[in-house]
Amino acid sequence: MPDGRILVAAEDDKAISSVILDPNTQTWSTVDARVFDGHSSAMYQPGKIMKAGTATADSQGLPAAATTYVLDMTQPSPAWQSTPPMAFPRSYLNLTILPDGQVLATGGGTNSYSPLTADPTTGDPSCTSGWPKPSWQYGLQSVMGQGNDNVRDIPDVSLFASNGFYNAAWAVCRDKDCVLNNGQLSATTTIQGFGGTSTSAPAFAGILALVSQSVGSRLGQANNVLYPLAAQHPSVYHDLIAGTGDNSVPCTAGSPNCGANGFLTGYDTGLSYDLATGLGSVDITTLVKYWNTVTFDPTLSARTF
């Protein structure tokens, strides 16, 4: 806070009430005892805080929400107030203050980044359209018609990210636990399961490190190559094309967009690019092999995949 106090407005895995710490007296006090969910928070003006979405980082199948709240700590009795919602439900999102005072909401399960604008006089946020479509996504054609939406589409690629659902996860051992004895892990080896972007993001960073090592230089914006690779060397990607049911997220019965089968309804997979899996999962060996073979037409402003 501007006066040096520390406000706890939100948490990453559950809804909480709001408390504040006075470093001078080392005492905590309650700001608003009511529990309002909101994974991410940001101070968009001095003493004025916004939080939005749901804190479901560690909870399987809980629905996301578009709810947004603001708290004015400059008032004698500050309390969270509901404000206009985001354009899309989000959980485990990030709020970032931009130089012009706007609050940008990214991540959390939507197909394009939608900025939240906090009005300087009222503090009320409103959602604007997504980011303009980058040049490397021009010409995208698929069953969802992304080529005509004029906004940045996500995802770009897909990686394994299960955190235990259907007993699938990244199996990780640590430090000395990973030492082999005659080619076998010992009986005392501790294996832990991890998932989500905490595993898939660093895994893809490692994949690109292999590419960088192979080409002997920095890669720059990887999407400038990833997208034309889909057209020139489609074997780089494993494209899931069968359609409905191939890309499913578990949900709680009765929650928004939860189907009768216990999975979220949403975007289906389709031939080439789709909003469920992007270009597809990556064949690492083929990606490294063909990365430096991509050709670019300086006069071409759109591509069709």
C-alpha positions in Angstrom: 0.0 0.0 0.0 1.2 3.6 -0.5 1.5 4.0 3.3 3.7 0.9 3.6 1.1 -1.6 4.9 0.9 -5.0 3.2 -2.6 -6.1 1.9 -3.4 -9.8 1.3 -6.2 -9.6 -1.3 -6.1 -13.0 -2.9 -4.5 -16.4 -2.8 -3.5 -18.9 -5.5 -5.6 -21.9 -4.5 -8.6 -20.8 -2.5 -10.9 -17.9 -1.8 -10.0 -15.8 1.3 -11.1 -12.9 3.4 -8.8 -9.8 3.2 -6.3 -8.8 5.9 -3.6 -6.2 6.2 -0.2 -6.1 8.0 1.1 -3.0 9.6 4.9 -3.4 9.6 5.4 -0.7 12.2 3.3 -2.6 14.8 3.7 -6.1 13.4 0.0 -6.6 13.7 -2.6 -8.0 11.3 -6.1 -6.7 11.0 -9.2 -7.6 9.0 -10.1 -5.4 6.1 -13.2 -7.3 4.8 -14.2 -10.5 6.6 -16.4 -11.6 3.7 -14.8 -14.3 1.4 -14.6 -13.2 -2.3 -12.8 -15.4 -4.8 -10.2 -14.0 -7.0 -6.9 -15.6 -8.0 -5.0 -12.5 -9.0 -5.0 -8.9 -7.7 -3.4 -5.7 -8.8 -3.3 -2.1 -7.5 -4.6 0.0 -10.5 -4.5 3.3 -8.6 -2.9 4.3 -5.3 -4.9 2.4 -2.6 -7.3 0.9 -5.1 -7.1 -2.8 -5.8 -8.8 -5.1 -8.3 -9.1 -8.9 -8.2 -10.7 -11.2 -10.6 -11.4 -14.8 -11.7 -11.2 -17.8 -9.4 -8.4 -19.3 -7.4 -8.6 -23.0 -8.5 -4.9 -23.7 -9.1 -5.0 -26.9 -7.1 -8.6 -28.0 -7.6 -9.7 -30.4 -10.3 -12.9 -29.6 -12.1 -14.0 -26.4 -10.3 -15.5 -23.8 -12.7 -13.8 -20.6 -13.7 -15.7 -17.3 -13.3 -15.7 -13.9 -14.9 -16.3 -12.1 -11.6 -14.3 -8.9 -10.8 -14.1 -6.9 -7.6 -12.5 -3.6 -6.5 -11.4 -2.5 -3.1 -10.9 1.2 -2.2 -8.5 1.3 0.8 -8.7 5.1 0.8 -12.2 4.9 2.3 -12.8 4.8 6.1 -14.4 1.4 5.9 -13.1 -0.3 2.8 -15.1 -3.3 1.4 -14.9 -5.3 -1.8 -17.4 -4.1 -4.4 -18.6 -6.1 -7.4 -17.9 -4.5 -10.8 -18.7 -5.4 -14.4 -17.3 -8.9 -15.2 -14.6 -10.0 -17.6 -15.7 -11.1 -21.1 -14.6 -14.7 -20.4 -14.6 -16.9 -17.3 -11.0 -17.3 -16.0 -9.2 -19.2 -13.2 -5.6 -19.1 -12.2 -5.2 -15.9 -14.3 -2.7 -13.0 -14.1 -3.6 -9.3 -13.7 -0.9 -6.8 -14.8 -0.8 -3.0 -14.6 0.0 -1.4 -17.9 1.9 2.0 -18.2 -1.4 3.7 -19.2 -3.2 2.5 -16.1 -5.1 -0.3 -17.7 -5.3 -3.7 -16.0 -4.5 -6.6 -18.4 -6.0 -10.0 -17.6 -4.1 -12.9 -19.3 -4.3 -16.6 -19.0 -6.9 -18.5 -17.1 -8.6 -20.3 -20.0 -9.8 -18.2 -22.9 -9.0 -18.1 -26.5 -7.6 -14.6 -26.7 -6.1 -12.1 -24.2 -8.7 -9.6 -23.1 -7.5 -6.4 -21.4 -9.5 -5.0 -18.5 -9.6 -1.2 -18.4 -10.1 0.5 -15.0 -11.8 3.9 -15.4 -9.6 6.5 -13.7 -12.7 8.2 -12.1 -14.9 5.3 -11.2 -12.5 2.4 -11.0 -15.0 0.3 -12.9 -13.2 -2.2 -15.3 -14.5 -2.9 -18.8 -13.3 -5.6 -21.2 -12.0 -4.7 -24.6 -11.4 -6.9 -27.6 -8.5 -9.3 -27.9 -5.0 -8.5 -29.2 -4.8 -8.0 -33.0 -3.9 -11.1 -34.9 -0.1 -11.3 -35.4 1.3 -11.7 -38.9 2.3 -15.3 -38.4 -1.4 -16.3 -37.7 -2.8 -14.6 -40.8 -4.5 -17.1 -43.1 -5.4 -19.6 -40.3 -8.2 -21.8 -41.6 -9.9 -24.5 -39.6 -13.2 -25.9 -38.6 -13.6 -22.9 -36.2 -12.8 -20.3 -38.9 -10.0 -18.7 -36.9 -8.7 -17.0 -40.0 -11.5 -14.4 -39.9 -11.6 -13.5 -36.2 -9.0 -10.7 -36.4 -7.6 -11.5 -32.9 -4.6 -13.4 -31.5 -5.7 -17.1 -31.2 -4.3 -19.5 -28.6 -2.9 -22.1 -28.1 0.0 -22.3 -30.5 1.1 -25.9 -29.7 0.2 -28.6 -27.2 2.2 -30.5 -24.6 1.3 -33.1 -22.0 0.2 -31.4 -18.8 -1.9 -33.8 -16.8 -1.4 -33.4 -13.0 -2.7 -36.8 -12.0 -6.1 -37.1 -13.8 -6.5 -40.7 -15.0 -3.2 -41.4 -13.1 -1.2 -39.5 -15.7 1.5 -37.0 -14.7 5.1 -36.0 -15.2 7.1 -38.4 -13.0 10.0 -36.6 -11.4 12.8 -37.7 -9.0 15.0 -35.2 -7.3 18.8 -34.9 -6.7 20.3 -38.1 -5.3 17.0 -39.9 -5.7 17.7 -40.0 -9.5 21.0 -42.0 -9.1 20.7 -45.4 -10.7 22.0 -48.6 -9.1 22.9 -51.1 -11.8 20.5 -49.4 -14.2 17.6 -49.4 -11.7 16.2 -46.8 -9.3 16.6 -47.8 -5.7 13.8 -49.0 -3.4 14.0 -45.7 -1.5 13.7 -43.5 -4.6 11.0 -40.9 -4.2 9.0 -40.2 -7.4 6.6 -37.3 -7.4 4.0 -36.4 -10.0 3.7 -32.9 -11.4 1.5 -31.3 -14.2 0.0 -28.2 -15.6 2.0 -25.3 -17.1 4.6 -25.9 -14.3 5.8 -28.8 -16.4 4.7 -28.2 -20.0 6.2 -24.7 -20.2 9.7 -25.6 -19.0 9.5 -28.8 -21.1 8.9 -26.7 -24.2 11.6 -24.3 -23.2 13.9 -27.3 -23.1 12.7 -28.3 -26.6 13.6 -24.9 -28.0 17.0 -25.1 -26.2 17.7 -28.2 -28.3 16.7 -26.3 -31.4 18.9 -23.4 -30.4 21.8 -25.7 -29.8 21.3 -27.3 -33.2 21.1 -24.1 -35.2 23.9 -22.5 -33.2 22.1 -19.2 -32.6 19.2 -17.5 -30.8 15.7 -18.2 -32.1 13.9 -15.0 -31.5 10.0 -15.2 -31.7 9.6 -18.9 -32.1 6.1 -18.5 -33.6 7.6 -16.9 -36.7 8.9 -20.4 -37.5 6.4 -22.7 -35.8 3.5 -21.6 -38.0 5.2 -21.8 -41.4 6.6 -25.2 -40.4 3.0 -26.5 -40.2 2.6 -25.7 -43.9 6.0 -26.6 -45.2 6.7 -29.7 -42.9 3.5 -30.9 -41.4 5.2 -34.0 -39.9 6.6 -31.7 -37.3 3.3 -31.8 -35.5 1.0 -34.6 -34.3 -2.4 -33.2 -35.4 -5.4 -34.6 -33.5 -8.2 -34.4 -36.1 -11.0 -36.7 -35.1 -13.2 -34.0 -33.5 -15.6 -33.9 -30.5 -14.3 -35.5 -27.3 -10.6 -35.6 -28.2 -9.7 -32.7 -25.9 -11.6 -32.8 -22.6 -11.3 -31.0 -19.3 -13.1 -32.6 -16.2 -15.8 -30.4 -14.5 -18.2 -30.5 -11.6 -21.8 -31.4 -12.5 -24.0 -28.4 -12.6 -21.2 -25.9 -13.2 -21.2 -23.7 -16.3 -20.5 -25.5 -19.6 -20.2 -28.9 -17.9 -21.5 -31.7 -20.1 -23.5 -34.7 -19.1 -20.3 -36.8 -19.4 -18.5 -34.8 -16.7 -16.3 -32.9 -19.1 -16.4 -29.3 -20.2 -18.0 -28.5 -23.6 -15.9 -26.2 -25.7 -13.6 -26.2 -28.7 -13.2 -29.4 -30.7 -10.1 -30.7 -32.4 -10.0 -30.5 -36.2 -7.7 -30.8 -39.2 -4.7 -28.4 -38.9 -5.0 -25.5 -36.5 -7.8 -25.5 -33.9 -8.6 -23.7 -30.6 -8.3 -27.0 -28.6 -4.7 -28.1 -29.5 -3.3 -25.3 -31.7 -1.0 -26.7 -34.3 -0.8 -30.0 -32.4 1.9 -31.6 -30.2 5.5 -31.5 -31.4 7.7 -34.2 -32.8 11.0 -33.0 -31.3 13.4 -34.8 -33.6 11.6 -33.5 -36.7 11.3 -30.0 -35.2 15.0 -29.8 -34.7 15.7 -31.3 -38.2 13.5 -28.8 -40.1 13.8 -25.6 -38.1 16.4 -24.0 -40.3 14.8 -25.1 -43.6 11.8 -22.8 -43.4 11.5 -20.3 -46.2 9.8 -17.0 -46.0 8.2 -14.9 -48.7 8.8 -11.2 -47.9 5.8 -10.3 -50.0 3.4 -12.8 -48.4 1.0 -11.3 -45.8 -1.1 -14.4 -45.2 -0.7 -18.2 -45.0 -3.2 -21.0 -45.2 -2.7 -24.2 -43.1 
